[in-house]
Structures are given as C-alpha cells and as structure tokens.
Amino acid sequence: MVESNISANDANKFSVSLLAFWVKGSMSVDQNFLHINMPNTVLFGLIPAGKRKENTPLQGVSQVETNNSFKLGAMIFGVIIALAGIAEMQESGVAGLILLLIGILMFLSGIKTRLSFERNGVRQSIDVPFFEGSKISEFADKVTNELITYQVDRNNRIQTENQTSALNAQSAQNTQAIINAVSQNNGASTQAAQANAADKSVQFCPNCGAKNSAEAAFCTSCGTKLK
C-alpha cells in the first residue's frame, strides 16, 4: 500500500470554499507520486462535503496547467440573492444585509482557479477559490519541474539499461566466437589424428609402389615380399 507523503506546511494546503475558507485540503508532489487530499464541495462550492484522496504515480501524469474558471450558475444566483438582500434591507435591515452578504459570497465563489492535468489520458481538475490562485500556480510549476526531472531520470535509466544489454550481447557473441574457434581446433586435431591412424593401417610395395594392407606379407600387385 502506498502511503501519502503530504507535508503539513502551509504551502501544500489549499482552501476549497470561500464561505468556509478555514477548511483546507492538501496537495504535494515528490519524485514518484502526486498526492491529493482535498475536500469536495456542494451548494455552488460554498460548503465542503466529502473528500477526494488519491496518490497518482508521476509516470501517469502529464499536461499540468492552471486557468481561471467561472461558474456562471453560482454567479447569477449570487447576483439574484444580493439584489433580494438590497430590497429586503429597506424593510428589515439585518435580514437584508445577511442576504446581501450571502449573495456576494455566492457570486465570488463562482470565480475559481483550476488546476488541470491528465492522468493516464483522462483529464482531471481541481478547483480552488480565486484567492488561492498564486499558490496553485506555484504548485503547478513544482509538479511540472518534478515531471521533467522524472522523465530525465527515466530516459537516463533506459539508456543505461540499453547500453548494458548491448554490452551483454557483445560479450555473449565474443564468448560464442571463442567456443567456435576451440571447437574448430579440436575438429582439426581429430582429423589429423584420424589421418595418422589411416597412414599406419597401409603399406606400399617397394618394388611397384602399390598400396597394400599393413598385414600383407606379399604385394598384391607384383608379388614382392613385403615382410
């Protein structure tokens, strides 16, 4: 099981809600994993609910970027509530002020900074309030730098493995060449020994030069005595 290495420092902590800004999740990256432990939100991003927790290997992460997004539904609804609050303030100042504040918060909650990345070819995104924009951009840069370092290390490792494989293959070829050379020498020695043995198994007639077996007493051609 992979354990998260999320640091507890503030640089890795991010608010997800404008209304409950003190509720924060955390994201961090190391040389192997992208760690995400962030609350989800409901009601146009105003209220934290549930949690998203995952540890993604860097080899599956690509195309990290940030951009501003606008939730038009939340913004329009916020304007309506704010206008209702202004109208209500004419009759009940406190209630109208509360509605106005809620409307403003809802409108602002529609302005998000989004961290996007691809995970194994599937686009993923995490939204945070606009005031976390600079921190999320710095985090995206950090993830990108870790990805570059990971790819460089991976390429160097693959190159080293390929070089090692090539050296092993060359060594195997050299060893086989030595074995073949030894086998050829052994074969030549065997043939020479066989030739010598064959030479001792025959004799030639001193008179006519005919070839006779080593056991023959007389030449089979001219009858000359051999022994």
N, C-alpha and C positions, 0 to 999 in steps of 0.2 A: 504494500500500500504506500502511495506517495504522500508524504507529509508536507504541508504548506510551510514555506519559509518566509511568510509575510512579516515584515518588520513592523514594530509598533510605533515608529516615528511618524510625525505629522505629515511628512512629505508623501507618505503612502496612504493617507486617509482622505476620503472624499465624501462630502455631503451629497445626498441624493434628493433631498426635499428642501424647498425654500421655506416651508412652514416649520418643519422640524429639522432645522439646519444642524442641530447638535447630534442627530443620528447619522453616524458615518459608517461607511464600509472601507475596505482597504484593497489596494491593488499593488502588486510588486512583481519584479522580474529578476531572475538570476540567469546564470549561464545555461540552464537547461529548461526552465519552466516559466510560463506566465501564470501568476497566481491571482485569482479574482475571488473576492469575498465581499459582495455588495448587496445591500437590501434592495428589494423591488419596491415599487410604489403603486398606489391606487389613487383614484379621485383626481385625475389630471396631474398626477405626480406630486400631490400635496402631502399624502400620508404614506409613510414607509410601511410595507407589509410583505412578509416573506423574505427570502434570501436567495441570492444566486452565488453558488460557490463552486469553483472549478479550478483545476490545475492542468493547463494545456502545455504539452511539450513544444518547445520553440521550433522544432522541425516541421510542425504543422501550422505555424503562424506566418502570415505574410500580409503585405499591403496595409500597414498601420498608418492611420491618419486621423486628424481631428477636424471638425467643422461645426459651425453653428446651425442649429435646427430650431424650427418654430412650430409649436403645437397650436395650430390655429383654433382648434376647438376650445382649448383652455383659455386662450387669449380672448376670443369672442365672448365666451361665457363670463370671463372676468370683467370685461367691459360692461356687460349687462348688469351684473351684480353691483358693480361700482356705481352705475347710473341709478340703480334702485336704491342704493345706500344714500346717494346725494338727495334723491327725492324724499327718502324716509327721514333725513336729518331735519327737514322742515317741520315734521310733526313730532318726532322723537329723536332727539339729538344723539343719544347713546346708541340706540339700535341702528340708526342710520350710519353712524361712524364705524360701528363694527362691520356692517355690510360693506361699507366703502373699503375698509382695510382688507377684508376677505377678497373683494373684487380685485384690488391692486395686487395682492399676493398671487391670486389665481392667474392674472394676466402675466405677471413676471415669471411664474412657474412654467409658462409656455415657451420661454426663451431658454433653450438648452445648449450646452456644449456637448457634442457627441464624439466619443472615442470609437472608431470603427477599425475592424481588422478581419482578415479571412482566416478561418480555422478549418483546415483540411478542405478548402474550396468553398466553404459556406460562410457567408457574410455575417458577422456578429457586430453588435453595437451596444454601448453603454452610455446612457445619458446622465449628465450631472447638471446642477444649476449653473447659470451663466457666471456666477462669481467664482466658480472653480475652474474657469476656462484656462487661466495661465498654468495652474498646477497640472491639469490634464494634458496640456500641450507639452509640458516638460516631461511628463511620464511617457507620452507617445515617443518623444525623442529618445528617451532612455531605452524603451523597448526596441526601437529601430537600431540603435547602436549595439544592443545585445544580439540582435538578429544578424547584423553584419559580422560581429565577432564570431558568432556561432558558425556562420557559413564559411568564413575564412578558415577556422579550425577544422571544419568538416572537410573542406577541399584539401587542406594540407594532409589530413589523416588519410583521405582516399588516395592522394598522390603517393604518400609513403607506403601504403599497402600495395599499390600497383608496382612501385619500384621493388618492393620486397618480393612480390610474386614473380617479377621479371628476373630478378637475381636467382631465385629458387629454380625457375625454369632453365636458366642458363647453366646453373650448377648441375641440374639433372642431365642436361644434354652433354656436358663435359664428362660426367661420370659414365654415361652410356657409351660415349666415344672411347673412353679408356677400356671399358669392358669389351667393346667390339674389337679393339686393337689386340688385347690379350687373347681373345678367342681366335683371331686370325693367326697369331703367332703359334698358338697351341696347335691349330689345324695344320700349319706348315710343318711343324716339328713332327706331327703324326705321319704326314705324307712322306717326309724324308725317312722316317724310321721304317715305314712300310716299304719304301723303295730299297733301302738297305737290306731288309729282310728278303725282298724278292731277288736281289742280286745274289745272295748266298744260297738260294734254292736252285740255281742253274750252274752249269759249267760249259765251257766252249772247247771244241776239239782243237788241239794244237796243230793238227795236220791240215784240215779243211776249214776250220773255223765254225763248224756247225754247232748249234745250240743243243745241249743235252741236259738231262736232269742231273742233279748233284749226286744221285746214287748210281748212275750208269757207269759200267766198267769199260764199255767199248762204245765208240762213236756210232750212232745210228745211221750216219751218212756214209762214212768211208771205212768203218770197222777198226780204226786205230784204237789201240788200248789207251784208256784214259787213266787208269789207276794201276 
